């Protein structure tokens, strides 16, 4: 799937009174991206494993380490948090904001798309023994229509035929396009109004049958509601920190264990279908993990240690390329090497390719976005254009 995924990456600017970045959130995003990497392997392995292995994979408390869908939801919360911060003091003009997001999300995605299309062209054949999840990707020769749909990016189309991780990026980009009014609403109205409204909109949008893997439009509302949760945490960051500190060490440890168990099990059986009601069950746990990453000194030190920090730097590229590595490995090795033995090669090659993609594509795309945004900002200043209409200053709330 930067995110989407999609996990797509969040913005960079911060308020004047706070650090420019929260590097610990980059590291948290990196760990979440690694969970997605493991998740796709576990989903594939589980379908061919013995009943005993399936039970172990479903029952072990460490299941949060491969809770891939929940990791994508965490991406959305982090994006909502980080993207809201500039609107609390120095909101960017919309063209500059959108230019950064397009360069940050779409340009690296295009490079990953080219790689995935090449893989589909080389290995386009189903492997029936691996089940429907595996065979929704790379099961047919790429078509021009499918490639055009993916390049256009934010429309409605089957978005997992080339890479199973791309679905979340469609929603990340859609929500980015409309994020300024979301930030305005979060900063303008009380949380007691915003959060119930977001929850209700999410549940109403989930009422008809809809599929993120088809790029349906209604899930955009649901995932935007998760951005709202992150935005609310940003708006109330001082209160969040005070609440965290008041709890004391033992209650915080209990809350962290509860959050990890909730992420692992979300009060639903492992075969449950993903959807808004189940997503909201795990949101409190994800919000606690985000809050702990910012507020807990021990968590911050751990997240800023070399390995998580490294994963944070390459997290978006890792999210983009790991599916292509997995599917290529499986197509090459199927019938010759048992699936579990592919795990070290899968993880190692995914990280190696992500490092290259980060250096050769992601960093230049990010720099281009900043350059374009800077030029747009200078042009706006020179033309004397009015400030962003969605600006909400701290003193005016």
N, C-alpha and C positions, 0 to 999 in steps of 0.2 A: 504494500500500500504506500507525510510530512505530513501526512497529514499529515492523505489524506491524508494516508493517509493520509497525517493528516492530518496526518497528520501532517497538517502543514505547520511551518515555523511561524513564530509570533514576531511582532515588531520590536524595534530596538529603543525608541526614545523613552525617556523617563521624566518625571517631574523635577523641578529645580531643587526641591527640598529632599529628594531621595537620590540614591545612586542611579547612574544612567541605566544600568542593567541589573538584573538578578541572575548572576551566573549560575547560582544553585538551581534555578529553574531550567536553564539549559541542560544541566546535568540530569535533572529529573526527567526531562524530555528524552535524553539519551537512554536512560534506563527503560523508559516506556517503549522507545523504539526497539530496544533489545528484546523486550517482552513480546512485541509483535513478531520479531524474527523467530523466537522460540515457538510462539503460538502457531505459526503456519507450519512449522515442522511437526509439532505435536498433533495438529489436526490431520495432517497427512499420515503420520505414523499410527495414530489411534485407529484409523479405518482399516488398517491391515494387521494390527497387533492382536495378540492373544487376549482372551477375556480377562485374564489376571492383570496383564499390563494395562488394559483399558480401565479396569477398576482402580488400579494404582494411580494412573494419570488423573482420574476424576476425583479421587478421594484425598490425595496428599495435600496437606495444608500449604505447601509451597506452590500450589497451583497459581497463586498471584503472579509468579514469575513468567507465566505464559498466558496471562489473561489479556489477550491481544485486543479484543473489542474494548475492554475497559481502559486499556492504554490509549486507544484512540480518543475515548471520551476525556481522558486526562489531557490530551493534546488540546482539545477544544476549550477546556477550562483554563489552561495556561494561556492560550491565545487570547481569550476574553480578558484575562487579568492584565497581560502585558500591553495589549492594544488599547486598553482604557486609560492607562497612566498618562499619556500625553494630553488627553482631553481634560485632565484635572488641572493643567496649568498653561500649557502652550500648545493648543491643538494644531496639528498640521493642516494645511489647506488640502482639500479633497484630492485635487489632481496629483499633488506630491505624495500623499498617502497611498493612492491607488497605484502610482508608478512604482513605488517601493514594493508593494504587495505583488504586483504582476511580475516584477523582476525576481522577487524572492521566491515565489511559489511556481509560477508558470514556466519560466525559462529553464530551471533545472528539471522540471517535470518533462519538458519537451525532449531534453537529452535522454532521460530515462525512458521516455516513450519510444524513441528511436531504437534504443537497445532492446526493449521488450518486443517491438514489432519485428526486429531482426530475429529474435529468438523464436517468435511464433512462425515466421517464414521458414526457419530451419527445422523446427521440430513439430509442426502442426499435425499432431495425431493423438487421438484419445488413448488412454490406458484404462480400459474398463475396470480392472481390478482395484484401481485407486479411488473409485467412487465419483459422485457428482461434483463435490467441491473442487477436486483437482481438474476434472474434465470441463469445467466452465471456462478454463483458460488454456490457450494454445491448442484447442481441439480442431481448428480449421485454419486454412490459409488466410492470412490477412486480406481484407478487402479495402478498396479505396474509400468506401463510405465509412467503414469503421475507423480508419485512420483520420479522415476529415473530422468525424465526430469527436475523436479524442483530442485533436489539435484545437478544435473550437472550445473544448474543455468543460464549459459550465452548463451545457444543455442536458437534455434527457436522452440517454442512450445506454446500452449495456456497457458498463465501464470496468468490467473485470476480464474482458476477453484477452487482453494483453498482459495485464499485471493485476493481481488480486488486491493490491494495496491502493490502487488509484482512486477507488470510490470515495474515500474520505477527503481527498484533495479537491474533488468537485465541490463538496459542501464547504470546505475551508475557503475556497475562492469565492463562492456565491455569498457567503456571510461576510467576507471581507469587503465586497462591493457595497454592501448596505450597512457596514459597521458604524459609520459616524452617527446616524440617527439612533442606533442601538445605544451607543455610549452616551449620547445626549439624554435619552430617556432614563438610563441607569443613574446618571448624575443629577437629573432634574427631579425625579420622583422618589418618595421614600421606599426603602427596601421592602417594607410591609405591603406595598402596592406592586412593586416591580416583580418580586419573586413569585407571588401567587399568579400574577398575570402571565409570566413566562411559563410556569408549570401548566396552567390551564391551556394556554396556546399549544404547548407541546402535546398534551394529552388529546386535545381536539384534532390536531394534525395527524396523530397516530391512529385515529379511529378507523378511517378507511384502510384497506390493505394497500401497502406501498412498500417499495423495495429500494433501499439505497444502492444496491448493485445494479439497478436499472436507471439510476439517476432521477428517480421520481422527485417531484418538487416538494411535496408535503414534508418529507423528513428534514428539509432545510429549516423549517420552523422549529422542529424538535431540537436539532443540533444548535441552532441559534440560541435556544433557551439555555443550553449549557454554556455558551459564551457569556450569557447574562450572569450565570452563577459566578464565573471567573471575574467578570466586571464588578460585581457586587463586592467580592473579596478585595479587589483593588480599591474601590471607593471607601471601604471601611477598614483599610489596612491597619490603622492605629488601634481601632477597637478590636480587631482580630488578634493583634499582638498582645493587647492587654488581657483579653480573654485567655489566650494561650498561657501567658505567664501566671495568671491567677490559679490555673488548674493545679500546678505543682507537679513534681516528677512522677509520682506513682499514677495519678489519673491520666497523665499524658501517655505513659507506657501502655496503660490499659486501652486508651483510645486508639493508639497506633496499632496494637494487636487486633482490636476490633475492626479497624479500617482495612487492614490487610486481609483479614478473614472475609470481610464483606466484599472486597475486590475479588477474592478467590472464588467465593461461592454465591454471592449476591442473592442468597435466600431462594435460589431456583435450581432445579436439576441441571446437570451439564448439557442435556440435550435440548434445553429450552430454546425457543426462538428468540432472537434479539429484537427488542422493540422498546418503545418509550417507557412503558410501565416498569420493565426490568432495569432499564438504564437508570431511572430515577432512584431505584433501590440502592444503587452503588454510588450515586453522586455524593452523599455525605462522607463516605469513606475517601473518595478521591479529593474532596475539598479539604478534608483533614490532612491528607498527605501533602497537598500543595501548601497548606498553611504551615505544617511542620517544617517543610523545606525552607521556608522563609524565616520562621520564628525560633526554631530550636537550634541552639548553637552546635550541639552534637551532630544533628542532621546536616547542618550547613557545612561543617568541617568534613564530614564523610562525603558529601556531594561534591565538594571542591577538591577532593583528592584526585590524583592523576587519572585513574581509570574512568570514573564517572564524568570528569571534566572532558576527557578525550571523547567519550561516547556522546556527550552533549554537543561537541563541535561538529561531529559528523552525523548527528541524529537524522537530519532531513535526508541527506544522501543515502544513509543506511536504509531508511524507510523506503526510498525510491527504488533501490537496486536489489534488495534482498530477494524479492519474489522472482525476479529474472534469474538470479543465481540458483535458487532452489529448483525452479522448473527445468532449467537447463541441466543441472546435475541429475535430476531424477530421470529425464529422458535419456541421458547418456548412460546412466548406470543401471536402469531398470532391467531386471533379469540377470544381472551380473554381481551386484553388490546389495546386500540387505540394507533397508532404509536406515536403521539406527547407525550404521557405520558411516553414513553420509554426513552426520551432524557436524563433526569437526571441520570437514572441508567446506560445508555450507556456511558455517559461522565465519571461518577464516577468510574465505573468498568474498563473502558479503562485506566484511569489514575492510578488506583490502581494496575492493572496488569502490566502496564508499569513500575511502580516503582520497582516491584518485578523483572521483566525481566532485568531492568537496573542494579540492584544490583547483581543478581544471574548469569546473562549471559553476558550482554554487558560489564560491567566493567572488569570481568575476561578475556573476549575475547580481549579487548583492551590491558590489561596488558600482555597477551600472545603475542600479536603482537609486542609490544615494546621489549619484551624479545628476541623473535626470531630475530627481526631486529637488536638489539644490538649484538647478537651473530654473525650474518652474517657480520655486520660491522667490528667486531673484527677479524673475520676470513679473511676478505678481506685485512684489514690492515696488518695482520700477513703474508699474502701471497704476499704482495706488489702488489696487483692488481691495474690497472690504475683507475683513477677517472671516474665518470659517464661521458660518451661521450656526454650527452646532457647538461652538465653544461654550464651555461652562467653567467658570472660574471657581476656585475654592470659596472665595468670599461671597459668591453669589448663590451658594447652594442653600 
